[in-house]
Amino acid sequence: MQSSDTSNTRDVSRTILPNGLRIITEPMGHVRSVAMGIWIGSGSRRETTTENGISHFIEHMLFKGTETRSAEDIAKVVDSTGGNLDAYTSKELVSYNTKVIDDHLELGFDVLSDLVLRPVFQPDDIEKEKSVILEELKMEVDNPEYLVHETFFSRFWKKHPLGRSILGTKATIGSFNQEAVRSYYSNVYVPANMVITAAGRISHQQIVDLATKYFGDLPPGATAPSEPLPETMAPHVLKSKRSLEQVHLCIGVPALPIAHPQRYAAYLLSTILGGGMSSRLFQNVREKHGLAYSIFTELNLYRDAGCLAVYSGTSTEHVKKVVGMVVDEFRRVCDEEVPEEEFRRAKDHLKGSLALGLESTPSRMSNLARQELFFNRFFSIDEMVDAVEGVAVEEVQTLAQSFFSGRQIGATVLGRVQGIELTPDQLRC
C-alpha cells in the first residue's frame, strides 16, 4: 500500500492499494456531512461505434439491483439516511456518488460499493431499461439546446468518439444484451481504472479501511487503453426543425486540452466573451440589441482536445445579425487589448467562481477526482487564484488570435432555417 500526504497544498491524502485502486480524501472538520464517490476513469469516448451509449446504459443498470439489494432496497436505505445517491456519465468518466451525515459513513459506503461491485444485469431489467433510455433520448432530442450541441459536436469531432452522443443511438441501445453489458463492465470496472474520493467529516484512514475491506481483494485489471487523438473540423450546418419557435445557434472553435498551461487564459477569454451578465456577448446581443434571451460561452475541455463554443437562441430574422455580432466580438478580442477594468472584472468573476465552487462537500469530493484523473496533482484555492492573477492581458489576446484565425470557426443552426445562409466567409474573423 502506497500513501502520501499533499498537505503542503491542501489537506489532501492519497493512498494506492496494491491492486491499483486510488483513494483520495480531504477532511472538512466544520461540517457534519460526508460526500463520497467511486469514479470510473473512462467514459463514453472509450466505446466503439457499436458500443456507443453502453457506459451510460451500465450506469443506469447499476441502480436496478445488486446481489444483495433490490432497486427498492437501495432506495429505502438511502432515504433512511436522509442522504442522496446519484450518478452520471460523461465523455471521459463515470461517477457514482453519495452524500450522508457522518453517522452513516459506513452504510453510505456499503451501498455505493454494492452498486459498483455486485450488479446483477438481469435480462428482464436490461430490456426494461432500454425503453427508459430510449425515452430519455427522445426527451433530449426534443430539447433544442441539447440537439444543436449534439449536431455541432458530431461534425466538429466527426468520426471520433468525442463527437458521439453519451446516450448512444436508437440502434446501439436496442442492441445491448446481457453478454455485451457484462463484457464491457468487466473490462472497465476494475481497480486500475477506479478512483475513490471523499470529503467532509472523515479521516483518511477511515476511507482507506473501508476501501480495503470492499475492494482490496479485487484483481487489478487493466488500465484504460490509449485513445485516438481527435481531429477537428469547422462544420457549417443548417438543420431544419420547423416545430421550434426559435432558431438555436452553436458557434465554436478548437481550444486547449484540460491540463494545458494556458487554461486559465482560456477561461478568462471565455468569461470576457460570454461568461456572465457583464460579458460582451450578453451586453451586446441581449441588453443593447434585444436579439436573444440566452447567450453564453462554454469551454469543453478534455484530456487531449477542447472546444470554445457560443450558444444562443434567436428569431429566424435575426440569425444573420447574431452570427455577425458573435464573429465581430471574436475579431475585436483579437484586434484590441482588453481594457484594464474589464480584465480586472473577468479575473474577479473567475476567481469567485473557483472559490464558491469548492465550498460544499460534494464539490470538494468531485474536485479531488477530476484533479487526480486529469492533472495527477491537487491544487489549492490559493494556487488557482494566483494562476488566474498571473495571466497577462497579452496572453489572452494571443490565445484569441490562435483560436479565431483562419477558417477554424464552425457553426450549427437549428430551427426554421429556410432562407438562412451560412457561408465560410460569414464565420471568418
C-alpha positions in Angstrom: 0.0 0.0 0.0 1.4 3.4 -1.0 0.3 6.5 0.8 1.2 10.2 0.5 0.3 13.4 2.2 -0.1 16.5 0.0 -0.7 18.8 2.9 1.7 21.4 1.6 -1.0 22.5 -0.9 -4.3 21.2 0.6 -5.3 18.9 3.4 -5.4 16.0 0.9 -4.2 12.5 1.4 -3.7 9.8 -1.3 -3.3 6.1 -0.9 -2.9 3.5 -3.7 -3.9 -0.1 -2.8 -1.7 -3.0 -4.1 -4.3 -3.6 -6.8 -4.0 -0.1 -8.1 -7.2 1.5 -6.6 -6.6 5.1 -5.7 -8.1 6.6 -2.6 -8.1 10.4 -2.1 -9.6 12.3 0.8 -10.0 15.8 2.1 -11.2 16.3 5.7 -13.6 19.3 6.3 -14.0 19.3 10.1 -16.5 22.1 10.2 -19.3 20.1 8.6 -21.4 17.1 9.5 -21.7 15.7 6.0 -19.6 13.3 4.0 -19.5 13.1 0.2 -18.1 10.0 -1.3 -17.6 9.0 -4.9 -16.5 6.0 -6.9 -15.1 7.2 -10.2 -14.5 5.1 -13.4 -11.6 6.7 -15.2 -13.0 6.3 -18.7 -16.3 7.4 -20.1 -18.2 7.2 -23.4 -15.2 8.1 -25.6 -13.7 4.7 -24.8 -16.6 3.0 -26.6 -16.5 1.7 -30.2 -19.2 2.7 -32.7 -21.3 -0.4 -31.9 -20.9 0.2 -28.2 -22.0 3.8 -28.3 -24.1 4.5 -25.2 -23.1 1.4 -23.2 -21.3 3.4 -20.4 -24.4 5.4 -19.8 -26.5 2.2 -20.0 -24.4 0.4 -17.4 -24.7 3.5 -15.1 -28.5 3.0 -15.3 -28.3 -0.7 -14.8 -26.3 -0.5 -11.6 -29.3 1.1 -9.9 -31.6 -1.8 -10.9 -30.4 -4.1 -8.1 -27.4 -6.0 -6.8 -26.7 -9.5 -5.5 -27.8 -8.3 -2.0 -30.3 -5.5 -2.6 -33.2 -4.9 -4.9 -33.7 -1.5 -6.5 -36.3 -0.7 -3.9 -34.0 -1.8 -1.1 -31.3 0.6 -2.4 -33.9 3.5 -2.4 -35.1 2.7 1.1 -31.6 2.5 2.6 -30.6 5.8 1.0 -33.8 7.5 2.2 -33.3 6.2 5.7 -30.0 8.1 6.0 -31.5 11.4 4.8 -28.8 11.5 2.2 -28.8 11.1 -1.6 -27.3 8.8 -4.2 -26.6 9.9 -7.7 -24.6 9.0 -10.8 -23.7 10.4 -14.2 -21.7 9.6 -17.3 -19.5 12.0 -19.3 -17.2 11.6 -22.2 -14.2 10.8 -20.0 -15.5 9.4 -16.7 -18.4 7.9 -14.9 -19.3 8.9 -11.3 -21.3 7.2 -8.6 -21.6 9.4 -5.5 -23.5 9.8 -2.3 -23.8 12.3 0.5 -24.7 11.3 4.0 -24.2 12.6 7.6 -21.0 11.3 9.2 -23.0 8.9 11.4 -23.9 6.9 8.3 -20.5 6.9 6.7 -20.1 3.1 6.6 -23.7 2.5 5.5 -23.3 5.0 2.7 -20.0 3.4 1.5 -21.6 0.0 1.7 -24.5 1.0 -0.6 -22.1 2.8 -3.0 -19.8 -0.2 -3.2 -22.7 -2.6 -3.5 -23.9 -0.8 -6.6 -20.5 -0.8 -8.3 -19.2 -4.2 -7.3 -22.3 -6.5 -7.4 -24.7 -5.6 -10.2 -26.9 -8.5 -11.5 -27.7 -7.3 -15.0 -30.9 -9.3 -15.2 -32.1 -9.8 -18.9 -35.6 -8.5 -18.0 -34.2 -5.4 -16.4 -32.0 -4.8 -19.4 -35.0 -4.9 -21.7 -36.9 -2.5 -19.5 -34.1 -0.1 -19.2 -33.7 0.0 -23.0 -37.2 1.5 -23.1 -36.3 4.0 -20.3 -33.2 5.2 -22.0 -34.9 5.4 -25.4 -37.5 7.7 -23.8 -34.6 9.8 -22.3 -33.1 10.0 -25.8 -36.4 11.3 -27.2 -36.7 13.8 -24.4 -33.2 15.2 -25.1 -33.8 15.3 -28.8 -36.9 17.4 -28.1 -34.7 19.8 -26.2 -33.3 22.2 -28.9 -30.3 23.3 -26.8 -29.2 19.7 -26.4 -29.9 18.9 -30.1 -28.0 21.9 -31.5 -24.9 21.0 -29.4 -25.1 17.3 -30.3 -25.4 18.2 -34.0 -22.5 20.6 -33.8 -20.1 18.3 -32.0 -21.0 15.3 -34.2 -19.5 17.3 -37.1 -16.8 19.2 -35.1 -15.3 15.8 -34.0 -16.5 13.8 -36.9 -15.7 10.1 -36.8 -14.2 10.4 -33.3 -15.8 9.2 -30.1 -15.9 12.7 -28.7 -18.4 13.5 -31.4 -20.8 10.8 -30.4 -23.7 11.1 -28.0 -23.2 9.9 -24.5 -26.7 8.4 -24.6 -26.0 6.4 -27.8 -28.4 5.9 -30.7 -31.7 4.1 -31.0 -29.8 1.3 -32.9 -27.0 0.8 -30.4 -29.2 1.0 -27.3 -31.5 -1.6 -28.9 -28.6 -4.0 -29.5 -27.4 -4.2 -25.9 -27.8 -7.6 -24.2 -26.6 -9.2 -21.0 -23.4 -10.6 -22.7 -22.4 -7.2 -24.1 -23.1 -5.4 -20.8 -21.3 -7.9 -18.7 -18.3 -7.9 -21.0 -17.9 -4.1 -21.1 -18.5 -3.8 -17.3 -15.8 -6.5 -16.5 -13.2 -4.7 -18.6 -13.8 -1.2 -17.4 -14.9 -1.5 -13.7 -11.6 -2.6 -12.3 -9.4 -1.1 -9.6 -6.8 0.0 -12.1 -9.4 2.2 -13.7 -11.1 3.4 -10.5 -10.7 6.3 -8.0 -12.4 6.7 -4.7 -12.7 10.2 -3.2 -14.3 11.5 -0.1 -14.6 14.9 1.5 -16.2 16.1 4.8 -16.2 14.9 8.4 -13.9 11.9 7.8 -10.3 10.8 8.4 -8.3 9.4 5.6 -7.7 6.1 7.4 -11.5 5.6 7.7 -11.9 5.6 3.9 -8.8 3.6 3.3 -10.0 0.9 5.7 -13.5 0.8 4.0 -11.9 0.7 0.5 -9.6 -2.1 1.6 -12.5 -4.1 3.1 -14.7 -3.8 0.0 -12.2 -3.5 -2.9 -8.9 -4.8 -1.6 -9.2 -8.4 -2.8 -10.2 -7.5 -6.3 -7.7 -8.2 -9.2 -6.3 -5.0 -10.6 -7.5 -5.4 -14.2 -6.0 -3.4 -17.0 -5.7 0.4 -17.2 -7.7 2.1 -19.9 -6.1 1.8 -23.4 -4.8 4.9 -25.2 -7.5 6.7 -27.2 -7.2 8.1 -30.7 -6.3 11.8 -30.9 -9.3 13.9 -32.1 -9.1 16.0 -35.2 -11.5 18.9 -35.5 -13.5 20.2 -38.4 -15.3 23.6 -38.9 -18.8 22.5 -39.7 -21.4 24.8 -41.3 -24.7 23.1 -40.7 -28.3 24.2 -41.2 -30.7 21.7 -39.6 -34.4 22.1 -40.1 -36.8 21.6 -37.2 -40.0 23.5 -38.0 -41.7 22.8 -34.7 -39.3 25.3 -33.0 -40.3 28.9 -32.4 -36.7 30.0 -32.0 -33.6 29.3 -34.1 -30.7 27.9 -32.0 -27.1 28.5 -32.7 -23.8 26.8 -31.7 -20.7 28.5 -32.9 -17.3 27.0 -31.9 -13.5 26.7 -32.4 -10.8 24.3 -31.3 -9.5 25.1 -27.8 -7.0 23.6 -25.4 -6.7 20.3 -23.5 -7.9 20.5 -19.9 -4.4 20.5 -18.3 -2.8 22.9 -20.7 -0.6 25.6 -19.0 -2.7 28.3 -20.7 -6.1 27.0 -19.5 -6.7 30.0 -17.2 -6.2 32.4 -20.1 -8.8 30.3 -22.0 -11.2 30.6 -19.1 -10.7 34.3 -18.9 -11.3 34.6 -22.7 -14.5 32.7 -22.3 -15.5 34.8 -19.3 -14.9 38.1 -21.3 -16.8 36.9 -24.3 -19.8 35.3 -22.6 -19.2 34.2 -19.1 -21.8 36.4 -17.2 -24.2 39.2 -17.3 -21.4 41.8 -17.8 -19.8 39.8 -20.7 -19.5 41.3 -24.1 -22.0 39.0 -25.9 -24.6 39.2 -23.1 -24.4 43.0 -23.0 -24.3 43.5 -26.8 -26.6 40.8 -28.1 -29.2 40.8 -25.3 -29.0 44.0 -23.4 -28.2 46.6 -26.1 -30.0 45.0 -29.1 -32.5 42.6 -27.5 -31.9 39.9 -30.0 -31.7 36.9 -27.6 -32.8 35.8 -24.2 -30.0 33.4 -23.7 -26.4 33.7 -25.0 -23.2 32.4 -23.3 -19.9 30.8 -23.9 -18.7 27.4 -22.7 -15.4 25.6 -22.6 -15.5 21.9 -23.3 -12.0 20.6 -22.3 -10.8 17.0 -22.5 -7.5 15.2 -21.9 -6.2 15.9 -25.4 -8.6 18.4 -27.0 -11.0 21.2 -26.3 -13.7 23.5 -27.8 -14.7 27.1 -27.0 -18.4 27.4 -28.1 -21.1 30.1 -28.0 -24.7 29.1 -27.7 -27.7 31.4 -28.4 -31.4 31.2 -29.3 -32.9 33.9 -31.5 -35.6 34.5 -34.1 -35.2 33.5 -37.8 -34.9 37.1 -39.0 -32.1 37.8 -36.5 -29.9 34.8 -37.1 -27.5 36.5 -39.6 -27.2 39.5 -37.3 -26.5 37.4 -34.2 -23.9 35.3 -36.0 -22.2 38.5 -37.3 -22.2 40.0 -33.8 -20.6 36.9 -32.3 -17.9 36.9 -35.0 -17.4 40.7 -34.5 -16.7 40.0 -30.8 -14.2 37.3 -31.8 -12.5 39.8 -34.1 -12.5 42.6 -31.5 -10.8 40.5 -28.8 -8.2 39.5 -31.4 -7.5 43.0 -32.6 -7.8 45.1 -29.4 -6.3 44.5 -26.0 -9.0 44.0 -23.3 -9.3 47.2 -21.2 -7.8 47.0 -17.7 -11.2 47.5 -15.9 -12.9 44.7 -17.9 -9.9 42.4 -17.5 -10.0 43.0 -13.7 -13.7 42.2 -13.6 -13.2 39.0 -15.6 -10.4 37.9 -13.2 -12.5 38.6 -10.1 -15.5 36.8 -11.7 -13.4 33.7 -12.4 -11.7 33.7 -9.0 -15.0 34.0 -7.3 -16.5 31.1 -9.3 -13.5 28.9 -8.4 -13.7 29.6 -4.7 -17.5 29.3 -4.4 -17.4 26.1 -6.4 -15.4 24.4 -3.7 -17.5 25.3 -0.6 -19.6 22.1 -0.4 -18.5 18.5 0.4 -19.8 17.1 -3.0 -17.9 19.8 -4.9 -14.7 19.1 -3.0 -15.1 15.4 -3.5 -15.7 15.8 -7.2 -12.8 18.2 -7.5 -10.4 15.6 -6.0 -11.4 13.1 -8.6 -11.0 15.5 -11.5 -7.6 16.7 -10.3 -6.5 13.1 -9.9 -7.7 11.9 -13.3 -6.8 14.9 -15.4 -3.9 16.6 -13.5 -2.4 13.9 -11.3 -1.9 16.5 -8.5 -4.0 18.7 -6.3 -4.4 22.5 -6.5 -5.3 24.7 -3.5 -7.7 27.6 -4.0 -4.8 30.0 -3.5 -2.8 28.3 -6.3 -5.8 28.6 -8.7 -6.4 32.2 -7.7 -2.7 33.0 -8.1 -2.8 31.3 -11.5 -5.7 33.5 -12.6 -3.9 36.6 -11.3 -0.8 35.6 -13.2 -2.4 35.7 -16.6 -1.4 38.8 -18.6 -3.8 40.6 -20.9 -1.4 40.0 -23.8 -1.7 36.2 -23.3 -5.5 36.3 -23.7 -5.2 38.3 -26.9 -2.6 36.0 -28.3 -4.8 33.0 -27.4 -7.8 34.6 -29.1 -5.8 35.1 -32.2 -4.8 31.4 -32.3 -8.4 30.3 -31.7 -10.2 32.5 -34.1 -7.7 32.7 -37.0 -8.2 31.2 -40.5 -11.2 29.0 -41.1 -11.5 27.3 -37.7 -14.9 28.8 -36.7 -17.7 26.3 -37.2 -21.4 26.7 -36.6 -24.7 24.8 -36.4 -28.1 26.5 -36.9 -31.2 24.6 -35.8 -34.8 25.5 -36.4 -36.8 27.1 -39.2 -33.7 27.6 -41.4 -35.4 28.1 -44.7 -34.0 31.3 -46.3 -31.0 31.3 -43.9 -27.5 31.2 -45.4 -24.4 30.2 -43.6 -21.2 30.7 -45.5 -17.5 30.3 -44.5 -16.9 34.0 -45.1 -19.6 34.9 -42.5 -17.5 32.9 -40.0 -14.1 34.4 -40.7 -12.5 37.0 -38.4 
